[in-house]
Amino acid sequence: MTTPVLQSRLPAVGTTVFTLMSALATESGAVNLGQGFPDFACDPRLLDAVDAAMRAGHNQYAPMTGLAPLREAIAAKAAALYGHAYDANSEITVTAGATQGIITAILCAVHPGDDVIVIEPCYDSYQPAIVLAGGVPVPVAMRVDAAGYSVPWDAVARAVTPNTRMIVVNTPHNPTGTILRQADLDALADIVAGTDILILSDEVYEHMVYDGQPHASVSRHPVLAERAFVVSSFGKTYHVTGWKVGYVAAPASLMAEFRKVHQYNVFSVNTPMQAGLADFMRDPAPWRDLPAFYQRKRDLFRAGLAGTRFTLLPADGTYFQCVRYDGISDLSESEFAQWLTREVKVAAIPVSAFYSRPTESGIVRFCFAKKDETLALALERLAKV
């Protein structure tokens, strides 16, 4: 007997760069500043809240849409921060992490042959999700110069056709660490005005915006909010990426379609985690203090890199720092990241991995969501390059 040949739904997809670089970091004994996760613990009060929820019997299926107290807490936070009143019952769904929310939004909205504009470099789940839905990814490259990365809205506008179903945006932006501002939201609104184009806004780093800048959530903009799926992540906000709990907010008519897909690809999300998060969210301090918490780490890391041969790009949001290495090497980004991991013992991610087509900019990405001692060790090694 032989196993039947399976025609791949994702023939261009292999093992992710994050898996490869993390494995290489472990093999090389390198400080892993590649994959984006903290190496420090979450607030013990959050663990206590989840433990209490388990012991109180919250261990069976949650409602498909998510526990009501958690959805209500999410709605209250969005109203307080962004001035948008989402209905907790009909416009918010708790998801098994932000990535599940992203693919569910795409699967419910994108039909075979629809175009979806994706701004690159971008998080690596967007385009496979579009392909699985039968859609056609339409990449538009960000501009990058001495001032860093920016979205070329003129190029986005040119990419729009009558076949465009959705535009995917991400702020704060992974991997570049840039943020959208009000002018960007206005430009996007001008592009979609008078069309049926939907917006998928990945805002998982919403509480990591620095230097006193506000987070330009799509929820703030009336023209955009009425057509947008807005995605966020408790894992990013509360240092628990392994819990895989997030949420999506959208107008009721869009959320009704979202839930049709959600109920069959996940149905419901970890119950005690939801109950614990709802209890923990009664204190706004953890997310209100997060910008200052990460800005201190960003500033520490940037100060250390300032004395090296790397060239810093702006890092206005997320917990990522991009750097140019043209003063060090002319290797490709992938080759340089591997060399850095093996020889210098610090792992980074090549930004070229976030493009659908080969694109070399001489830039790699570090993650500074690490203990101070982890960053200090990495900086000590990078100073020798």
C-alpha positions in Angstrom: 0.0 0.0 0.0 1.2 3.5 -0.7 0.0 6.7 0.8 -2.0 8.8 -1.8 -0.4 11.9 -3.1 -1.8 15.0 -1.5 -1.9 18.1 -3.5 -0.8 20.8 -1.1 -3.1 23.8 -0.4 0.0 25.8 0.5 2.7 24.5 -1.9 5.0 27.5 -1.3 4.9 27.2 2.5 7.7 25.5 4.4 8.9 25.6 8.0 8.7 29.2 9.3 11.8 31.3 9.8 11.0 31.6 13.5 11.1 27.9 14.0 14.4 27.6 12.1 16.1 30.5 13.8 14.9 29.4 17.3 16.3 25.9 16.6 19.6 27.4 15.4 19.7 29.6 18.5 19.3 26.6 20.8 21.9 24.6 18.8 24.4 27.4 18.9 23.8 28.5 22.5 22.8 31.9 21.3 20.8 34.6 23.1 17.4 34.3 21.2 16.3 37.8 20.2 14.6 36.4 17.2 11.2 35.0 18.0 8.8 37.5 19.6 8.1 36.3 23.1 9.0 37.5 26.6 11.5 35.5 28.7 10.0 36.8 31.9 6.9 35.9 33.9 3.5 37.4 33.8 1.9 39.1 36.8 1.3 36.5 39.6 -2.2 38.0 40.2 -3.2 36.8 36.7 -2.0 33.2 37.5 -4.0 33.4 40.8 -7.1 34.6 38.9 -6.9 31.6 36.5 -6.2 29.2 39.3 -9.2 30.6 41.2 -11.4 30.2 38.1 -10.3 26.5 37.7 -11.0 25.8 41.3 -14.4 27.5 41.1 -15.4 25.0 38.4 -14.9 27.1 35.2 -13.5 24.1 33.3 -16.2 23.2 30.7 -16.9 24.7 27.4 -17.3 28.5 27.3 -19.9 30.1 25.1 -18.9 30.1 21.5 -18.6 33.9 21.5 -16.6 34.0 24.7 -17.5 34.5 28.4 -19.8 37.5 28.8 -17.7 39.2 31.6 -14.6 39.1 29.3 -16.5 40.5 26.3 -17.9 43.2 28.5 -14.5 44.1 29.8 -13.1 44.3 26.2 -16.0 46.5 25.1 -15.5 48.9 28.1 -11.8 49.2 27.4 -12.3 49.9 23.7 -14.9 52.6 24.5 -12.6 54.2 27.1 -9.5 54.1 24.9 -10.8 54.6 21.4 -14.3 56.2 21.8 -16.0 53.4 19.9 -19.0 51.6 21.6 -18.8 47.9 20.5 -21.7 45.8 21.7 -20.3 43.1 23.9 -23.0 40.6 22.8 -23.0 41.1 19.0 -19.7 42.7 18.1 -16.9 41.0 20.1 -15.7 37.4 19.9 -13.0 35.8 22.0 -10.5 33.8 19.9 -7.8 31.2 20.3 -5.1 33.8 19.9 -4.9 36.6 17.4 -3.7 34.4 14.5 -7.0 32.4 14.7 -8.9 35.6 14.7 -7.0 36.7 11.6 -7.6 33.6 9.6 -11.2 33.5 10.6 -11.8 37.1 9.5 -10.2 36.2 6.1 -12.1 33.0 5.7 -15.5 34.6 6.4 -15.0 37.6 4.1 -12.8 36.5 1.2 -14.2 34.4 -1.6 -12.3 32.6 -4.3 -10.7 35.1 -6.7 -11.0 38.1 -4.4 -8.0 40.4 -4.2 -6.6 41.2 -0.7 -4.0 43.9 -0.4 -1.2 43.1 2.1 1.4 45.7 3.1 4.8 44.1 3.3 6.9 43.3 5.2 4.2 41.6 7.2 3.4 38.9 9.7 3.7 35.6 8.0 0.1 34.2 8.6 -1.7 36.8 6.4 -0.9 35.5 3.0 -1.4 31.7 3.7 -4.8 32.5 5.2 -5.7 34.5 2.0 -4.6 31.6 -0.2 -6.6 29.1 1.9 -9.7 31.2 1.4 -9.1 31.1 -2.4 -8.2 34.8 -2.5 -5.3 36.5 -4.3 -2.7 38.3 -2.1 -1.7 41.6 -3.6 1.5 42.8 -1.9 2.4 46.5 -1.6 5.9 47.1 -0.2 6.5 49.7 2.5 9.0 52.4 1.7 12.2 52.3 3.7 14.9 55.0 3.9 17.1 56.7 6.5 13.9 57.7 8.4 12.7 54.1 8.6 9.6 52.4 7.1 6.4 54.1 6.0 3.2 53.0 4.1 3.0 54.3 0.5 -0.7 55.1 0.4 -0.4 56.2 -3.2 0.8 52.7 -4.1 -2.0 51.1 -2.0 -4.5 53.2 -3.9 -3.1 52.1 -7.2 -3.4 48.5 -6.1 -7.1 48.8 -5.6 -9.3 47.4 -8.3 -13.0 46.4 -8.5 -11.9 43.0 -7.4 -10.4 44.2 -4.1 -12.2 42.7 -1.2 -10.0 43.6 1.8 -6.9 45.6 2.9 -4.8 44.2 5.8 -3.1 46.7 8.0 -1.0 46.2 11.1 -0.2 48.8 13.8 2.1 48.9 15.7 3.8 47.0 12.9 5.6 43.7 13.0 8.4 43.5 12.0 9.4 47.1 11.5 8.3 48.7 14.8 6.6 51.6 13.0 3.1 52.9 13.9 0.3 54.4 11.9 -0.8 57.9 12.8 -4.0 59.8 12.2 -2.9 60.9 8.7 -2.4 57.3 7.8 -5.9 56.4 8.9 -7.3 59.3 7.0 -5.4 58.2 3.8 -6.8 54.6 4.2 -10.3 56.0 4.7 -10.0 58.0 1.5 -9.0 54.9 -0.4 -12.0 52.8 0.8 -14.6 55.5 0.9 -17.5 54.7 -1.5 -16.4 51.0 -1.9 -17.3 47.7 -0.2 -13.6 47.1 0.7 -13.2 45.6 4.2 -10.3 46.3 6.6 -8.5 43.7 8.7 -6.6 45.6 11.3 -4.0 43.6 13.3 -3.5 45.6 16.5 -2.0 43.0 18.8 0.7 45.4 20.0 -1.8 48.2 20.8 -0.4 48.8 24.2 3.2 49.1 23.0 3.3 52.6 21.6 6.1 54.9 22.8 7.2 58.5 23.4 3.7 59.7 24.3 2.2 58.8 21.0 -1.4 57.5 20.9 -2.3 54.2 19.4 -4.1 54.9 16.1 -6.6 52.2 16.3 -8.9 51.7 13.3 -11.7 51.7 16.0 -11.1 55.5 16.4 -12.0 56.3 12.8 -15.7 56.1 12.0 -15.3 55.5 8.3 -12.9 52.6 9.0 -14.5 51.1 12.1 -17.8 50.5 10.2 -16.0 48.1 7.8 -13.2 46.7 10.0 -12.3 43.5 11.8 -10.0 44.7 14.6 -7.8 42.0 16.2 -5.9 42.1 19.5 -4.1 39.7 21.8 -4.1 39.1 25.6 -0.9 37.1 25.1 1.0 40.1 23.9 -0.5 42.5 26.5 -0.1 40.3 29.6 3.1 38.4 28.7 1.4 35.1 28.2 1.8 34.3 24.5 1.5 30.6 25.2 -2.1 31.0 26.4 -3.3 31.8 22.8 -6.2 34.0 23.8 -7.2 37.0 21.8 -10.3 38.7 20.4 -11.8 40.3 17.4 -14.2 43.4 17.3 -16.3 44.2 14.3 -19.7 45.6 13.4 -22.6 43.2 14.1 -23.2 42.3 10.5 -19.5 41.4 10.0 -19.3 39.6 13.3 -22.3 37.4 12.5 -20.3 36.1 9.5 -17.1 35.8 11.5 -18.9 33.7 14.1 -20.2 31.3 11.5 -16.6 30.3 10.7 -15.3 30.6 14.3 -17.9 28.1 15.6 -16.5 25.4 13.2 -12.8 26.0 13.4 -12.5 26.5 17.2 -16.0 26.8 18.6 -14.9 28.0 22.0 -11.8 29.2 23.8 -10.1 28.1 27.0 -12.6 28.7 29.8 -10.5 29.3 32.9 -8.1 31.6 31.1 -11.1 33.7 29.9 -12.5 33.9 33.5 -9.1 34.8 34.9 -8.5 37.4 32.3 -12.0 39.0 32.9 -11.2 39.2 36.6 -7.7 40.6 35.9 -9.0 43.3 33.5 -10.8 45.0 36.4 -7.5 46.7 37.1 -6.5 48.8 34.1 -3.0 49.4 35.4 -1.3 46.5 33.7 -2.1 47.6 30.2 -1.9 51.4 31.0 1.6 50.9 32.4 2.8 48.7 29.5 4.1 51.5 27.2 6.4 52.7 29.9 7.5 49.2 30.8 8.5 48.4 27.3 9.8 51.9 26.4 12.4 51.5 29.2 13.5 48.2 27.6 13.5 49.7 24.2 15.7 52.6 25.4 18.0 50.3 27.2 18.5 48.2 24.1 18.9 51.2 21.8 21.4 52.8 24.0 23.5 49.6 24.0 23.3 49.3 20.2 24.2 52.9 19.7 27.8 52.0 20.4 27.9 49.2 17.9 28.3 49.1 14.1 24.6 48.5 13.6 22.4 51.4 12.4 19.2 51.8 14.4 15.9 52.3 12.6 13.0 54.0 14.5 11.1 51.8 16.9 7.9 53.7 17.7 5.9 50.6 18.8 5.9 46.8 19.3 8.8 45.1 21.1 10.9 44.9 18.0 14.0 46.8 16.9 15.2 46.8 13.3 18.8 47.5 12.4 20.8 47.9 9.3 24.1 45.9 9.2 25.7 47.3 6.0 28.5 48.7 8.1 29.3 45.1 9.1 28.6 42.8 6.2 27.3 42.4 2.7 25.8 39.0 3.3 22.1 38.5 2.5 19.8 39.0 5.5 19.2 35.3 5.9 22.9 34.5 5.7 23.8 37.4 8.1 21.1 36.3 10.7 22.6 32.7 10.6 26.1 34.0 10.9 25.2 36.3 13.8 23.5 33.3 15.6 26.3 30.9 15.0 29.4 33.1 15.5 28.2 36.0 17.7 25.7 33.9 19.6 22.8 36.4 19.2 19.8 35.3 17.2 17.9 37.8 15.0 15.2 37.4 12.2 15.9 38.6 8.6 13.3 41.1 7.6 13.4 39.5 4.1 11.4 36.6 5.6 8.4 38.9 5.9 8.1 39.4 2.2 6.3 37.1 -0.4 9.0 37.8 -3.0 12.8 37.9 -2.4 13.5 41.4 -1.0 16.8 42.4 0.5 17.1 45.6 2.5 20.2 44.8 4.7 18.0 44.8 7.8 17.4 42.3 10.6 14.9 42.4 13.5 15.7 41.9 17.2 13.1 41.4 20.0 13.7 43.3 23.2 10.9 41.7 25.2 13.5 40.1 27.4 14.9 40.4 31.0 17.4 43.1 31.4 20.2 40.6 32.0 19.3 38.8 28.7 19.5 42.1 26.9 22.8 43.0 28.6 24.3 39.7 27.5 23.2 40.2 24.0 24.5 43.7 23.9 27.8 42.6 25.2 28.1 40.2 22.4 26.8 42.5 19.7 29.4 45.2 20.8 32.1 42.9 19.6 30.9 42.7 16.0 
